Amino acid sequence: MALPRVYDIAKELGIDSKVALAKLAELGEFVKSGSSTIAPPVAKKLRDAFPQQAAAAAAAPAPAAKATAAPKA
């Protein structure tokens, strides 16, 4: 299982990466940048810190895939 990146969790929660980094620092977790990977327990702490956004992200339907035109021959 691949470790999630901070910006992926932030996108899932609908928040900015900088907000996620600030919250992680507040929680005592050292994370260098938005592209840093975080361990699953740290990701859970971040999701738990934003319960409204996590609930909204879970309830929102997945975006539909874009239809692409077939290449011309």
PyMOL Python script that loads the backbone (N, CA, C, O; Angstrom):
from pymol import cmd

cmd.read_pdbstr("""\
ATOM      1  N   MET A   1       0.837  -1.173   0.000  1.00  0.00           N
ATOM      2  CA  MET A   1       0.000   0.000   0.000  1.00  0.00           C
ATOM      3  C   MET A   1       0.886   1.241   0.000  1.00  0.00           C
ATOM      4  O   MET A   1       1.788   1.368   0.828  1.00  0.00           O
ATOM      5  N   ALA A   2       0.629   2.140  -0.917  1.00  0.00           N
ATOM      6  CA  ALA A   2       1.413   3.365  -1.020  1.00  0.00           C
ATOM      7  C   ALA A   2       1.013   4.351   0.071  1.00  0.00           C
ATOM      8  O   ALA A   2      -0.151   4.438   0.460  1.00  0.00           O
ATOM      9  N   LEU A   3       1.988   5.074   0.542  1.00  0.00           N
ATOM     10  CA  LEU A   3       1.715   6.087   1.558  1.00  0.00           C
ATOM     11  C   LEU A   3       1.064   7.293   0.893  1.00  0.00           C
ATOM     12  O   LEU A   3       1.473   7.698  -0.196  1.00  0.00           O
ATOM     13  N   PRO A   4       0.047   7.874   1.542  1.00  0.00           N
ATOM     14  CA  PRO A   4      -0.612   9.043   0.951  1.00  0.00           C
ATOM     15  C   PRO A   4       0.256  10.292   1.083  1.00  0.00           C
ATOM     16  O   PRO A   4       1.065  10.404   2.004  1.00  0.00           O
ATOM     17  N   ARG A   5       0.080  11.209   0.169  1.00  0.00           N
ATOM     18  CA  ARG A   5       0.776  12.494   0.236  1.00  0.00           C
ATOM     19  C   ARG A   5      -0.148  13.510   0.895  1.00  0.00           C
ATOM     20  O   ARG A   5      -1.372  13.376   0.862  1.00  0.00           O
ATOM     21  N   VAL A   6       0.454  14.512   1.485  1.00  0.00           N
ATOM     22  CA  VAL A   6      -0.316  15.532   2.193  1.00  0.00           C
ATOM     23  C   VAL A   6      -1.304  16.192   1.248  1.00  0.00           C
ATOM     24  O   VAL A   6      -2.459  16.406   1.615  1.00  0.00           O
ATOM     25  N   TYR A   7      -0.865  16.521   0.026  1.00  0.00           N
ATOM     26  CA  TYR A   7      -1.769  17.213  -0.893  1.00  0.00           C
ATOM     27  C   TYR A   7      -2.934  16.322  -1.316  1.00  0.00           C
ATOM     28  O   TYR A   7      -4.007  16.839  -1.628  1.00  0.00           O
ATOM     29  N   ASP A   8      -2.759  15.011  -1.337  1.00  0.00           N
ATOM     30  CA  ASP A   8      -3.869  14.107  -1.656  1.00  0.00           C
ATOM     31  C   ASP A   8      -4.920  14.116  -0.545  1.00  0.00           C
ATOM     32  O   ASP A   8      -6.120  14.149  -0.820  1.00  0.00           O
ATOM     33  N   ILE A   9      -4.468  14.088   0.701  1.00  0.00           N
ATOM     34  CA  ILE A   9      -5.395  14.126   1.829  1.00  0.00           C
ATOM     35  C   ILE A   9      -6.096  15.487   1.866  1.00  0.00           C
ATOM     36  O   ILE A   9      -7.298  15.561   2.119  1.00  0.00           O
ATOM     37  N   ALA A  10      -5.345  16.558   1.614  1.00  0.00           N
ATOM     38  CA  ALA A  10      -5.937  17.900   1.613  1.00  0.00           C
ATOM     39  C   ALA A  10      -6.994  18.011   0.522  1.00  0.00           C
ATOM     40  O   ALA A  10      -8.063  18.579   0.747  1.00  0.00           O
ATOM     41  N   LYS A  11      -6.702  17.477  -0.648  1.00  0.00           N
ATOM     42  CA  LYS A  11      -7.678  17.509  -1.747  1.00  0.00           C
ATOM     43  C   LYS A  11      -8.924  16.712  -1.378  1.00  0.00           C
ATOM     44  O   LYS A  11     -10.046  17.137  -1.655  1.00  0.00           O
ATOM     45  N   GLU A  12      -8.723  15.570  -0.759  1.00  0.00           N
ATOM     46  CA  GLU A  12      -9.841  14.734  -0.312  1.00  0.00           C
ATOM     47  C   GLU A  12     -10.729  15.483   0.678  1.00  0.00           C
ATOM     48  O   GLU A  12     -11.953  15.354   0.650  1.00  0.00           O
ATOM     49  N   LEU A  13     -10.097  16.271   1.558  1.00  0.00           N
ATOM     50  CA  LEU A  13     -10.829  17.016   2.568  1.00  0.00           C
ATOM     51  C   LEU A  13     -11.364  18.351   2.055  1.00  0.00           C
ATOM     52  O   LEU A  13     -12.178  18.990   2.721  1.00  0.00           O
ATOM     53  N   GLY A  14     -10.912  18.774   0.878  1.00  0.00           N
ATOM     54  CA  GLY A  14     -11.362  20.044   0.325  1.00  0.00           C
ATOM     55  C   GLY A  14     -10.711  21.249   0.981  1.00  0.00           C
ATOM     56  O   GLY A  14     -11.308  22.322   1.067  1.00  0.00           O
ATOM     57  N   ILE A  15      -9.485  21.063   1.442  1.00  0.00           N
ATOM     58  CA  ILE A  15      -8.749  22.161   2.062  1.00  0.00           C
ATOM     59  C   ILE A  15      -7.458  22.385   1.294  1.00  0.00           C
ATOM     60  O   ILE A  15      -7.054  21.551   0.483  1.00  0.00           O
ATOM     61  N   ASP A  16      -6.815  23.515   1.553  1.00  0.00           N
ATOM     62  CA  ASP A  16      -5.546  23.839   0.922  1.00  0.00           C
ATOM     63  C   ASP A  16      -4.417  23.055   1.601  1.00  0.00           C
ATOM     64  O   ASP A  16      -4.492  22.759   2.793  1.00  0.00           O
ATOM     65  N   SER A  17      -3.394  22.730   0.851  1.00  0.00           N
ATOM     66  CA  SER A  17      -2.252  21.995   1.410  1.00  0.00           C
ATOM     67  C   SER A  17      -1.596  22.763   2.553  1.00  0.00           C
ATOM     68  O   SER A  17      -1.138  22.163   3.526  1.00  0.00           O
ATOM     69  N   LYS A  18      -1.552  24.090   2.435  1.00  0.00           N
ATOM     70  CA  LYS A  18      -0.942  24.892   3.499  1.00  0.00           C
ATOM     71  C   LYS A  18      -1.724  24.774   4.798  1.00  0.00           C
ATOM     72  O   LYS A  18      -1.137  24.772   5.881  1.00  0.00           O
ATOM     73  N   VAL A  19      -3.046  24.677   4.695  1.00  0.00           N
ATOM     74  CA  VAL A  19      -3.883  24.495   5.885  1.00  0.00           C
ATOM     75  C   VAL A  19      -3.585  23.132   6.509  1.00  0.00           C
ATOM     76  O   VAL A  19      -3.475  23.009   7.729  1.00  0.00           O
ATOM     77  N   ALA A  20      -3.457  22.118   5.666  1.00  0.00           N
ATOM     78  CA  ALA A  20      -3.148  20.775   6.153  1.00  0.00           C
ATOM     79  C   ALA A  20      -1.783  20.742   6.835  1.00  0.00           C
ATOM     80  O   ALA A  20      -1.630  20.125   7.889  1.00  0.00           O
ATOM     81  N   LEU A  21      -0.790  21.406   6.237  1.00  0.00           N
ATOM     82  CA  LEU A  21       0.542  21.446   6.835  1.00  0.00           C
ATOM     83  C   LEU A  21       0.519  22.169   8.180  1.00  0.00           C
ATOM     84  O   LEU A  21       1.175  21.739   9.129  1.00  0.00           O
ATOM     85  N   ALA A  22      -0.232  23.261   8.261  1.00  0.00           N
ATOM     86  CA  ALA A  22      -0.336  23.999   9.520  1.00  0.00           C
ATOM     87  C   ALA A  22      -1.000  23.142  10.599  1.00  0.00           C
ATOM     88  O   ALA A  22      -0.568  23.148  11.752  1.00  0.00           O
ATOM     89  N   LYS A  23      -2.037  22.417  10.229  1.00  0.00           N
ATOM     90  CA  LYS A  23      -2.730  21.563  11.194  1.00  0.00           C
ATOM     91  C   LYS A  23      -1.822  20.430  11.658  1.00  0.00           C
ATOM     92  O   LYS A  23      -1.814  20.088  12.840  1.00  0.00           O
ATOM     93  N   LEU A  24      -1.057  19.844  10.735  1.00  0.00           N
ATOM     94  CA  LEU A  24      -0.128  18.779  11.116  1.00  0.00           C
ATOM     95  C   LEU A  24       0.930  19.310  12.081  1.00  0.00           C
ATOM     96  O   LEU A  24       1.293  18.625  13.037  1.00  0.00           O
ATOM     97  N   ALA A  25       1.423  20.517  11.840  1.00  0.00           N
ATOM     98  CA  ALA A  25       2.404  21.118  12.747  1.00  0.00           C
ATOM     99  C   ALA A  25       1.774  21.349  14.122  1.00  0.00           C
ATOM    100  O   ALA A  25       2.409  21.136  15.154  1.00  0.00           O
ATOM    101  N   GLU A  26       0.517  21.788  14.116  1.00  0.00           N
ATOM    102  CA  GLU A  26      -0.215  22.000  15.372  1.00  0.00           C
ATOM    103  C   GLU A  26      -0.393  20.687  16.138  1.00  0.00           C
ATOM    104  O   GLU A  26      -0.390  20.671  17.369  1.00  0.00           O
ATOM    105  N   LEU A  27      -0.548  19.588  15.395  1.00  0.00           N
ATOM    106  CA  LEU A  27      -0.716  18.274  16.005  1.00  0.00           C
ATOM    107  C   LEU A  27       0.610  17.642  16.416  1.00  0.00           C
ATOM    108  O   LEU A  27       0.631  16.547  16.977  1.00  0.00           O
ATOM    109  N   GLY A  28       1.723  18.338  16.135  1.00  0.00           N
ATOM    110  CA  GLY A  28       3.030  17.839  16.536  1.00  0.00           C
ATOM    111  C   GLY A  28       3.692  16.929  15.525  1.00  0.00           C
ATOM    112  O   GLY A  28       4.656  16.235  15.852  1.00  0.00           O
ATOM    113  N   GLU A  29       3.193  16.921  14.313  1.00  0.00           N
ATOM    114  CA  GLU A  29       3.774  16.092  13.257  1.00  0.00           C
ATOM    115  C   GLU A  29       4.648  16.965  12.360  1.00  0.00           C
ATOM    116  O   GLU A  29       4.183  17.986  11.854  1.00  0.00           O
ATOM    117  N   PHE A  30       5.899  16.579  12.159  1.00  0.00           N
ATOM    118  CA  PHE A  30       6.788  17.333  11.282  1.00  0.00           C
ATOM    119  C   PHE A  30       6.613  16.839   9.857  1.00  0.00           C
ATOM    120  O   PHE A  30       6.887  15.677   9.555  1.00  0.00           O
ATOM    121  N   VAL A  31       6.162  17.714   8.995  1.00  0.00           N
ATOM    122  CA  VAL A  31       6.003  17.415   7.573  1.00  0.00           C
ATOM    123  C   VAL A  31       6.622  18.571   6.818  1.00  0.00           C
ATOM    124  O   VAL A  31       6.294  19.730   7.075  1.00  0.00           O
ATOM    125  N   LYS A  32       7.511  18.269   5.890  1.00  0.00           N
ATOM    126  CA  LYS A  32       8.274  19.309   5.210  1.00  0.00           C
ATOM    127  C   LYS A  32       7.456  20.056   4.160  1.00  0.00           C
ATOM    128  O   LYS A  32       7.520  21.283   4.094  1.00  0.00           O
ATOM    129  N   SER A  33       6.684  19.334   3.330  1.00  0.00           N
ATOM    130  CA  SER A  33       5.948  20.000   2.256  1.00  0.00           C
ATOM    131  C   SER A  33       4.683  19.222   1.925  1.00  0.00           C
ATOM    132  O   SER A  33       4.439  18.136   2.451  1.00  0.00           O
ATOM    133  N   GLY A  34       3.895  19.803   1.047  1.00  0.00           N
ATOM    134  CA  GLY A  34       2.654  19.172   0.628  1.00  0.00           C
ATOM    135  C   GLY A  34       2.862  17.889  -0.142  1.00  0.00           C
ATOM    136  O   GLY A  34       1.968  17.044  -0.203  1.00  0.00           O
ATOM    137  N   SER A  35       4.035  17.735  -0.732  1.00  0.00           N
ATOM    138  CA  SER A  35       4.305  16.520  -1.496  1.00  0.00           C
ATOM    139  C   SER A  35       4.934  15.417  -0.649  1.00  0.00           C
ATOM    140  O   SER A  35       5.261  14.346  -1.160  1.00  0.00           O
ATOM    141  N   SER A  36       5.100  15.681   0.641  1.00  0.00           N
ATOM    142  CA  SER A  36       5.639  14.663   1.552  1.00  0.00           C
ATOM    143  C   SER A  36       4.613  13.563   1.776  1.00  0.00           C
ATOM    144  O   SER A  36       3.409  13.815   1.821  1.00  0.00           O
ATOM    145  N   THR A  37       5.109  12.346   1.914  1.00  0.00           N
ATOM    146  CA  THR A  37       4.225  11.233   2.257  1.00  0.00           C
ATOM    147  C   THR A  37       4.059  11.197   3.770  1.00  0.00           C
ATOM    148  O   THR A  37       4.945  11.607   4.520  1.00  0.00           O
ATOM    149  N   ILE A  38       2.907  10.698   4.200  1.00  0.00           N
ATOM    150  CA  ILE A  38       2.659  10.569   5.629  1.00  0.00           C
ATOM    151  C   ILE A  38       2.162   9.160   5.911  1.00  0.00           C
ATOM    152  O   ILE A  38       1.529   8.525   5.067  1.00  0.00           O
ATOM    153  N   ALA A  39       2.456   8.688   7.101  1.00  0.00           N
ATOM    154  CA  ALA A  39       2.045   7.348   7.516  1.00  0.00           C
ATOM    155  C   ALA A  39       0.525   7.321   7.712  1.00  0.00           C
ATOM    156  O   ALA A  39      -0.076   8.352   8.017  1.00  0.00           O
ATOM    157  N   PRO A  40      -0.091   6.167   7.540  1.00  0.00           N
ATOM    158  CA  PRO A  40      -1.552   6.073   7.726  1.00  0.00           C
ATOM    159  C   PRO A  40      -2.066   6.602   9.062  1.00  0.00           C
ATOM    160  O   PRO A  40      -3.120   7.238   9.073  1.00  0.00           O
ATOM    161  N   PRO A  41      -1.379   6.378  10.207  1.00  0.00           N
ATOM    162  CA  PRO A  41      -1.888   6.964  11.455  1.00  0.00           C
ATOM    163  C   PRO A  41      -1.883   8.498  11.440  1.00  0.00           C
ATOM    164  O   PRO A  41      -2.764   9.126  12.028  1.00  0.00           O
ATOM    165  N   VAL A  42      -0.902   9.095  10.775  1.00  0.00           N
ATOM    166  CA  VAL A  42      -0.833  10.552  10.677  1.00  0.00           C
ATOM    167  C   VAL A  42      -1.940  11.054   9.758  1.00  0.00           C
ATOM    168  O   VAL A  42      -2.547  12.089  10.030  1.00  0.00           O
ATOM    169  N   ALA A  43      -2.210  10.333   8.674  1.00  0.00           N
ATOM    170  CA  ALA A  43      -3.301  10.702   7.771  1.00  0.00           C
ATOM    171  C   ALA A  43      -4.632  10.643   8.516  1.00  0.00           C
ATOM    172  O   ALA A  43      -5.496  11.496   8.311  1.00  0.00           O
ATOM    173  N   LYS A  44      -4.800   9.650   9.372  1.00  0.00           N
ATOM    174  CA  LYS A  44      -6.036   9.535  10.160  1.00  0.00           C
ATOM    175  C   LYS A  44      -6.169  10.706  11.117  1.00  0.00           C
ATOM    176  O   LYS A  44      -7.265  11.235  11.298  1.00  0.00           O
ATOM    177  N   LYS A  45      -5.050  11.123  11.744  1.00  0.00           N
ATOM    178  CA  LYS A  45      -5.082  12.280  12.629  1.00  0.00           C
ATOM    179  C   LYS A  45      -5.527  13.527  11.872  1.00  0.00           C
ATOM    180  O   LYS A  45      -6.307  14.329  12.387  1.00  0.00           O
ATOM    181  N   LEU A  46      -5.029  13.685  10.654  1.00  0.00           N
ATOM    182  CA  LEU A  46      -5.386  14.847   9.845  1.00  0.00           C
ATOM    183  C   LEU A  46      -6.864  14.797   9.469  1.00  0.00           C
ATOM    184  O   LEU A  46      -7.558  15.811   9.553  1.00  0.00           O
ATOM    185  N   ARG A  47      -7.348  13.635   9.058  1.00  0.00           N
ATOM    186  CA  ARG A  47      -8.774  13.503   8.711  1.00  0.00           C
ATOM    187  C   ARG A  47      -9.655  13.758   9.939  1.00  0.00           C
ATOM    188  O   ARG A  47     -10.706  14.391   9.831  1.00  0.00           O
ATOM    189  N   ASP A  48      -9.228  13.270  11.093  1.00  0.00           N
ATOM    190  CA  ASP A  48      -9.993  13.468  12.322  1.00  0.00           C
ATOM    191  C   ASP A  48     -10.009  14.930  12.759  1.00  0.00           C
ATOM    192  O   ASP A  48     -10.928  15.359  13.456  1.00  0.00           O
ATOM    193  N   ALA A  49      -8.992  15.699  12.351  1.00  0.00           N
ATOM    194  CA  ALA A  49      -8.921  17.115  12.706  1.00  0.00           C
ATOM    195  C   ALA A  49      -9.913  17.950  11.905  1.00  0.00           C
ATOM    196  O   ALA A  49     -10.226  19.076  12.293  1.00  0.00           O
ATOM    197  N   PHE A  50     -10.410  17.415  10.800  1.00  0.00           N
ATOM    198  CA  PHE A  50     -11.373  18.110   9.950  1.00  0.00           C
ATOM    199  C   PHE A  50     -12.589  17.207   9.735  1.00  0.00           C
ATOM    200  O   PHE A  50     -12.810  16.729   8.623  1.00  0.00           O
ATOM    201  N   PRO A  51     -13.384  16.967  10.791  1.00  0.00           N
ATOM    202  CA  PRO A  51     -14.497  16.009  10.661  1.00  0.00           C
ATOM    203  C   PRO A  51     -15.578  16.446   9.678  1.00  0.00           C
ATOM    204  O   PRO A  51     -16.162  15.595   9.006  1.00  0.00           O
ATOM    205  N   GLN A  52     -15.867  17.753   9.569  1.00  0.00           N
ATOM    206  CA  GLN A  52     -16.904  18.206   8.647  1.00  0.00           C
ATOM    207  C   GLN A  52     -16.479  17.971   7.200  1.00  0.00           C
ATOM    208  O   GLN A  52     -17.277  17.510   6.384  1.00  0.00           O
ATOM    209  N   GLN A  53     -15.236  18.283   6.886  1.00  0.00           N
ATOM    210  CA  GLN A  53     -14.752  18.104   5.521  1.00  0.00           C
ATOM    211  C   GLN A  53     -14.649  16.624   5.171  1.00  0.00           C
ATOM    212  O   GLN A  53     -14.938  16.237   4.039  1.00  0.00           O
ATOM    213  N   ALA A  54     -14.241  15.795   6.125  1.00  0.00           N
ATOM    214  CA  ALA A  54     -14.125  14.364   5.865  1.00  0.00           C
ATOM    215  C   ALA A  54     -15.494  13.754   5.606  1.00  0.00           C
ATOM    216  O   ALA A  54     -15.642  12.896   4.736  1.00  0.00           O
ATOM    217  N   ALA A  55     -16.499  14.196   6.363  1.00  0.00           N
ATOM    218  CA  ALA A  55     -17.852  13.681   6.169  1.00  0.00           C
ATOM    219  C   ALA A  55     -18.402  14.124   4.819  1.00  0.00           C
ATOM    220  O   ALA A  55     -19.067  13.348   4.134  1.00  0.00           O
ATOM    221  N   ALA A  56     -18.127  15.368   4.435  1.00  0.00           N
ATOM    222  CA  ALA A  56     -18.601  15.872   3.148  1.00  0.00           C
ATOM    223  C   ALA A  56     -17.900  15.151   1.997  1.00  0.00           C
ATOM    224  O   ALA A  56     -18.521  14.868   0.973  1.00  0.00           O
ATOM    225  N   ALA A  57     -16.620  14.856   2.159  1.00  0.00           N
ATOM    226  CA  ALA A  57     -15.877  14.162   1.115  1.00  0.00           C
ATOM    227  C   ALA A  57     -16.376  12.726   0.953  1.00  0.00           C
ATOM    228  O   ALA A  57     -16.418  12.197  -0.158  1.00  0.00           O
ATOM    229  N   ALA A  58     -16.750  12.108   2.058  1.00  0.00           N
ATOM    230  CA  ALA A  58     -17.245  10.737   2.001  1.00  0.00           C
ATOM    231  C   ALA A  58     -18.636  10.686   1.376  1.00  0.00           C
ATOM    232  O   ALA A  58     -18.975   9.715   0.700  1.00  0.00           O
ATOM    233  N   ALA A  59     -19.443  11.721   1.596  1.00  0.00           N
ATOM    234  CA  ALA A  59     -20.807  11.737   1.074  1.00  0.00           C
ATOM    235  C   ALA A  59     -20.874  12.168  -0.387  1.00  0.00           C
ATOM    236  O   ALA A  59     -21.828  11.831  -1.089  1.00  0.00           O
ATOM    237  N   ALA A  60     -19.880  12.901  -0.845  1.00  0.00           N
ATOM    238  CA  ALA A  60     -19.887  13.403  -2.223  1.00  0.00           C
ATOM    239  C   ALA A  60     -19.639  12.259  -3.201  1.00  0.00           C
ATOM    240  O   ALA A  60     -18.771  11.418  -2.967  1.00  0.00           O
ATOM    241  N   PRO A  61     -20.393  12.225  -4.288  1.00  0.00           N
ATOM    242  CA  PRO A  61     -20.149  11.180  -5.288  1.00  0.00           C
ATOM    243  C   PRO A  61     -18.838  11.427  -6.020  1.00  0.00           C
ATOM    244  O   PRO A  61     -18.380  12.564  -6.133  1.00  0.00           O
ATOM    245  N   ALA A  62     -18.254  10.370  -6.505  1.00  0.00           N
ATOM    246  CA  ALA A  62     -17.003  10.486  -7.247  1.00  0.00           C
ATOM    247  C   ALA A  62     -17.265  11.215  -8.557  1.00  0.00           C
ATOM    248  O   ALA A  62     -18.303  10.999  -9.182  1.00  0.00           O
ATOM    249  N   PRO A  63     -16.346  12.075  -8.983  1.00  0.00           N
ATOM    250  CA  PRO A  63     -16.556  12.788 -10.238  1.00  0.00           C
ATOM    251  C   PRO A  63     -16.547  11.822 -11.422  1.00  0.00           C
ATOM    252  O   PRO A  63     -15.795  10.848 -11.444  1.00  0.00           O
ATOM    253  N   ALA A  64     -17.394  12.113 -12.397  1.00  0.00           N
ATOM    254  CA  ALA A  64     -17.484  11.256 -13.581  1.00  0.00           C
ATOM    255  C   ALA A  64     -16.249  11.457 -14.446  1.00  0.00           C
ATOM    256  O   ALA A  64     -15.702  12.557 -14.525  1.00  0.00           O
ATOM    257  N   ALA A  65     -15.828  10.405 -15.079  1.00  0.00           N
ATOM    258  CA  ALA A  65     -14.670  10.481 -15.967  1.00  0.00           C
ATOM    259  C   ALA A  65     -15.052  11.286 -17.211  1.00  0.00           C
ATOM    260  O   ALA A  65     -16.178  11.203 -17.701  1.00  0.00           O
ATOM    261  N   LYS A  66     -14.091  12.063 -17.709  1.00  0.00           N
ATOM    262  CA  LYS A  66     -14.343  12.858 -18.897  1.00  0.00           C
ATOM    263  C   LYS A  66     -14.369  11.956 -20.120  1.00  0.00           C
ATOM    264  O   LYS A  66     -13.547  11.052 -20.272  1.00  0.00           O
ATOM    265  N   ALA A  67     -15.322  12.223 -20.974  1.00  0.00           N
ATOM    266  CA  ALA A  67     -15.384  11.480 -22.234  1.00  0.00           C
ATOM    267  C   ALA A  67     -14.391  12.108 -23.191  1.00  0.00           C
ATOM    268  O   ALA A  67     -14.369  13.328 -23.359  1.00  0.00           O
ATOM    269  N   THR A  68     -13.587  11.297 -23.807  1.00  0.00           N
ATOM    270  CA  THR A  68     -12.624  11.807 -24.760  1.00  0.00           C
ATOM    271  C   THR A  68     -12.995  11.298 -26.142  1.00  0.00           C
ATOM    272  O   THR A  68     -13.469  10.174 -26.306  1.00  0.00           O
ATOM    273  N   ALA A  69     -12.772  12.137 -27.115  1.00  0.00           N
ATOM    274  CA  ALA A  69     -13.080  11.766 -28.489  1.00  0.00           C
ATOM    275  C   ALA A  69     -12.014  10.802 -29.004  1.00  0.00           C
ATOM    276  O   ALA A  69     -10.840  10.903 -28.649  1.00  0.00           O
ATOM    277  N   ALA A  70     -12.438   9.885 -29.832  1.00  0.00           N
ATOM    278  CA  ALA A  70     -11.485   8.936 -30.417  1.00  0.00           C
ATOM    279  C   ALA A  70     -10.609   9.672 -31.406  1.00  0.00           C
ATOM    280  O   ALA A  70     -11.089  10.566 -32.103  1.00  0.00           O
ATOM    281  N   PRO A  71      -9.332   9.320 -31.486  1.00  0.00           N
ATOM    282  CA  PRO A  71      -8.440   9.992 -32.435  1.00  0.00           C
ATOM    283  C   PRO A  71      -8.874   9.702 -33.872  1.00  0.00           C
ATOM    284  O   PRO A  71      -9.349   8.617 -34.206  1.00  0.00           O
ATOM    285  N   LYS A  72      -8.687  10.726 -34.698  1.00  0.00           N
ATOM    286  CA  LYS A  72      -9.071  10.565 -36.111  1.00  0.00           C
ATOM    287  C   LYS A  72      -8.025   9.721 -36.826  1.00  0.00           C
ATOM    288  O   LYS A  72      -6.826   9.809 -36.560  1.00  0.00           O
ATOM    289  N   ALA A  73      -8.520   8.909 -37.734  1.00  0.00           N
ATOM    290  CA  ALA A  73      -7.624   8.021 -38.460  1.00  0.00           C
ATOM    291  C   ALA A  73      -7.019   8.699 -39.654  1.00  0.00           C
ATOM    292  O   ALA A  73      -6.235   8.088 -40.380  1.00  0.00           O
TER     293      ALA A  73
END
""", "prot")
cmd.dss("prot")
cmd.show_as("cartoon", "prot")
cmd.util.cbc("prot")
cmd.orient("prot")
